[in-house]
Amino acid sequence: MDNTIENLVASAILEKDIAEMDIDGKVYKIAPPSIATLILVSEIISHFPIVEQDVPKEKVLYYVLHYAKQFSALGELVAILILGAKGLVEERVEITEKRYLFGLIRRKQERKILVDKKAELAKIILENVSPTKLFDIVVKRLNKLEITSFFAITTSLSEANILKPTKEVAH
């Protein structure tokens, strides 16, 4: 079945995963595009430093080494692009069994724990994904986020003066 606009919209509304991606031997389901995902991605990108575009070839290595430490959030960025805004945290049930009286009495306890899937995937990405594959993932996922539609919404609202700043009240 082709990925028409109608199929993508239906996937987003029904919160269906739109594809799968293999990273370090584990298959991750790619979340459908959402405004929340786009906002989280924008927030992370806003913290990246601005790097010069016209760097001479002989200085590229020095620029990369100088700025690399400031791009540690790339793992988080790609994790958000893959998991989506709703898939960043998962609630798991952990069952523990305690035994009393030499194992004759057993009691099971259930405990709910929150797992930060974004942090787990970000660590895997930074440790195991090559820069070329990372670039491909970012470009492909950003293209699927329907950025032009989001831009059209924001510009039309801006033109309608809905986003016009209001007067601030003095405290």
Secondary structure as UniProt FT lines:
FT   HELIX           5..14
FT   STRAND          19..23
FT   TURN            24..25
FT   STRAND          26..30
FT   HELIX           35..45
FT   TURN            46..47
FT   HELIX           57..59
FT   HELIX           60..67
FT   HELIX           68..71
FT   TURN            72..73
FT   HELIX           74..83
FT   HELIX           85..87
FT   STRAND          89..100
FT   TURN            101..104
FT   STRAND          105..116
FT   HELIX           117..128
FT   HELIX           131..144
FT   TURN            145..146
FT   HELIX           147..159
FT   TURN            160..163
//
